[in-house]
Amino acid sequence: MNVLVTGASGFIGSALVPALTAGGHSVRRLVRGTPGGEGEYRWDPAAGRVDPASLEGVDAAVHLAGETVAGRWTDAKKERILRSRVDGTRTLAEALADLERPPRVLVAASAIGYYGDRGDELLTEESAPGEGFLADVVKAWEGASQSAEQAGIRVVRLRFGIVLSPAGGALKTILRPFRLGLGGRVGSGRQWMSWVSIDDVVGAVGHALTHEHLAGPANTVAPNPVTNAEFTKTLARVISRPALLPAPAPALRIGLGEFAQDVLSSARVAPVRLGESGYEFRHPNLEPALRHVLGR
């Protein structure tokens, strides 16, 4: 297949693109700066522009681009988080929908932030959306791909959980203090963490590209979520470091502001649609997943 990819230089895209090329696919990368290599094309999501040459003969598209949610949420940061997702998704979806021969499938990144903070409730793709900034962002983000669906393109919205990779995301952020022996549970430690290995993210994208009956939202999380306390103990065991210094919720709220609510939120999510469509997780359990991605 000829696959168009946005966010190819991010930590997910950097793992996905080699896997696609190794599988015999041709990859075209949309970049927001000046194209600097073979197979790169420019797009400007805010202006609604995509290089037409990038779209010729495309069989599938994978949309991963978006501002990271990590960091203190100023008004400007929140606007970048929202606009990067909504504008980018709408620009790509509309460009694909306008093609004389649209691609068969658009696999679009989404997030389990859709569900908000839900305590111990078991969440599936049928669960109602939650409340809060991230839930509102994800609802708008997913809605921005409707033009592709209306054009007959199969759209799969992969709702990613906490992606385990030392190259980026939450795991990269917490590894440094843990390796220094400064790690510990966050808040009460009772909140659920729905995680997924980078290998299964790549596997789920490939699965979504080729399985014609999978469409709509699909929770991309391992089938065995854990509490933050269990995650903390497991990571400490894997890297052979103590984890005795908890991060109290009030301190997090002072240090991170509104973003602390996302860090402290609880989402116990099940990958029902991926399972029903036949996807088999490479890493269904946390400790083997951590040992694999960390080479331990």
Secondary structure, 3 states (H helix, E strand, C coil): CEEEEECCCCHHHHHHHHHHHHCCCEEEEEECCCCCCCCEEEEEHHHCEECHHHHCCCCEEEECCCCCCCCCCCHHHHHHHHHHHHHHHHHHHHHHHCCCCCCCEEEEEEEHHHHCCCCCCEECCCCCCCCCHHHHHHHHHHHCCHHHHHCCCEEEEEEECEEECCCCHHHHHHHHHHHCCCCCCECCCCCEECEEEHHHHHHHHHHHHHCCCCCEEEEECCCCCEEHHHHHHHHHHHHCCCCCCCECHHHHHHHHCCHHHHHHCCCEECCHHHHHCCCCCCCCCHHHHHHHHHCC
